[in-house]
Amino acid sequence: MLAAAVSWRMEREPKVTTQGPHSSSHPSFVDDILRANARFAASEAARELPGQASYRGAIVLCMDARIDPIRVLGLPPGTAHIIRNAGGRMAEALRSIAISQQVMGTREVALVHHTDCGMATFTNDDLRRRLHEELGADATGSDFLAFSGLEESVREDLGVYRASAIVRQDIPVRGFIYDISTGRLREVFA
């Protein structure tokens, strides 16, 4: 019975071929993504997504893989623009927010940082040194936006938003800390 199920699955499994300089006899992370995407594209769910975010909101949050914003924030697909970067830092998100507001009509912004964030584990100097030692790169002028205090980083990023001339200042912008261990959001007031 199991052999028949495996055989059926293999016959139905979308074929993904990797060609060129990245081909290998061992499946990679990207190969896994390509197979999953082929399954998704073959499903009805791929054709059910709306073209524009229906909530007219944008969320800026960390790229930490432990946080699934769709589940954590109760967002059905297509209901918000989700802007992710290391630490959920506003300075890197401003370009995307400006586009979201001006082109797609976003009228509210939520900023979410989280507990146990990797951005609080190093300093700019630490990363500059690593880059120099491992890659020979000179990152002297680079600000990697590391931080040591969560509430302070949220307040700082709210200030970055308010100081920017390219984003709307007449809409609600709120900051939060997501607790990895409890799954709860706590608002941080400026």
Number of C-alpha atoms within 10 A of each C-alpha: 6 7 8 9 10 11 12 11 11 11 10 10 13 17 12 14 10 15 8 7 6 9 12 11 6 7 10 13 8 11 17 12 12 17 16 14 15 15 15 14 13 11 11 9 9 11 10 10 13 10 9 15 19 16 15 18 22 24 23 25 26 23 16 16 7 8 16 11 17 14 10 12 13 10 12 12 14 17 19 21 22 18 21 20 14 17 25 26 28 26 14 16 18 19 12 18 27 18 14 23 19 14 9 17 17 23 17 19 22 17 26 24 24 25 13 14 19 14 20 16 11 13 16 18 15 10 16 18 17 14 14 13 11 8 9 10 12 12 16 11 8 11 12 17 17 20 19 13 10 20 18 13 22 27 18 16 20 22 13 14 22 14 11 13 10 15 19 19 12 8 11 11 18 18 23 21 20 19 14 14 8 7 11 13 17 12 15 17 11 13
